[in-house]
Amino acid sequence: LSMLNINRILVPFDFSEFADGALLHAQELARVHNATIDVLYVLEIIATPTIDKRGHIKLRTDNDPSVLEPSHRALEQRLKTLGVKATAHVARGSTVEEIKQFVAKHEVDLVVIGSHGITGVRARLLGSISRGVLEDVSCPVLLLKSHGKSLLVDRA
């Protein structure tokens, strides 16, 4: 007889309705398995080209840590209503890489991620975070589609 062993769930979060749906699924999984949820928002680093005094082009990134604080506060506010143990995390960098590192460092058992449903040329140009997570993380991933059936049932 095998049972699921889910103690720690990671939900990558971008404040979209798709991420919120993933969070609701993770909330129910956490409730059933008495697990904790880590919610990770990654602020992508944007490099801005600048020209120095000699005319050389350099890439400048804004590394001011204070830009993370409003996101962290908003995320903590969202988690207050869950009713399960959940912790907000905010990082800077490449979203897929930050998720991959978080999973490895914190021994995550399951990643629950929502898909935006971007396909075709747009997905190839922009890249797909959910695809990168599926391919790169070392634990199971529950990918929730932007359309179709939900696993959640109202407890009315």
N, C-alpha and C positions, 0 to 999 in steps of 0.2 A: 504494500500500500504506500503510495507516494503522496506527499502533500506539498503544496506551495510554501516556500519559505521566503516570505517578503517582510523584511524589517525596515528597509529604507528605500523610499521612492523619490526619484528626482523628476521634477516637472520644469523643463525649460519654459520660460514665460516671457512673452513680449507684449502683454496687455491687450492682445487681440481676443476676439470672441472664440477663436480656435484654441488658444492657450487656456482660456477660461473653461472651455469644455474639457480639456485634458485635466485641469485642476479638479474639476468636479468628479471625474472618473477616479483620479488619484485619491481624492477625499474618501470615496466609498471603499476603495481597496484598502486604504489605511485603516478605516473603521473596522472592516471585516478581519484584517490581519493584525490589528493592533500595531501598525507600522507608523513610522514618522515620515513626514514629507519635507523635502528640501525643494524650495522654489528658487530657480536661478534665472536672473535677468542679466543678459550680457549686452553691454553698451559697446557696439563696434567702434574700433579706433578708426578715425578718419584722418588720412594723411593729406595735408594741404601743400601743394607745391609753392615754394617761395624762391626768390632769387637773392643771393647774397651780394655783398659789395663788389665782388669780382665777376659777377654775372653767372655764377654757377647755380644750377637749379638744385634745391634741396627739398626734401619732404619733411614738413613739420607736423608733429602730432600734438594734440592738446592733452597733456597728462595731468591736468588739474583734478585731484581726487574729489573736490567739492561737487563736481557734476554728478557723482554717483549718489549723493545724499538724497535728493528729491525722489529718485527712482526707488531707493531703499525704503523711504518713508511710505510711498504709495503702495509698494509691495507688502509691507508689514500691515498696512491698513486693510488691504484685500484679504490677508490671511486671518485676521481677527475673527471673521465670521465662519470659519471652517468647522470648528468643533473637534478638530484633531490636532495633534502636535505637528506644527509646521514652522519652518524657519526660512526667513528671507535671506537670499544671498545676491549680491550684485558684483559683477566683475567687468573688466574691460578687456577687449581683445577680439579674436576671431570666435564667433559663437560656437561653431562645432568644436574647435580646439579647447575652449573653456569648458564645454560640457564633457568632453572626453577626459580632460584632466580632473574635473570634479568627480566623475564616476570612479576613476582609478584611486584618487586620494581618499575618498570617503566611503569606499566599499558599498556602493549603491547596488541594490538588488534588482531594481526595475526602473526604467525610464519611461514615463508616460508623456507623449508629445503629440500636439495637434498639428495637422497638416493644413497648410493654406490652400492646397489644391492647385498650385501653380504648375502648369505643364507646358510642353512644347519649347519654343525658342526662348520664351521668358525664363523658364526654369533653367535652361542650359546657360543662359547669359548671367542670370543672377545667382545660380547655384541653388541647391536645395538643402536647407538646414536639416530637415527631417531625413533626407537621403544620406547626408554626411553622418548624422547620428547613427542611423541604422548600420552603416558600413564600418564606423570607427569605434563605437563603444564596446566595452568588454562584458556587458550584461544584457539580458533580454530587454527589448523595446516594445512597448505597446504604442502603435501609431494609430491615431484616431483621424479618420478622413474628414474633410471639410463638408462632405455630403454623405447621405446614407444613414444607416442605422446607428443608434446610440445604445449602449449597454445599460444606461441608467433607466430606472423605473421609478415613477412617483410612489412614495410610501403612504399615500392617502389613507 
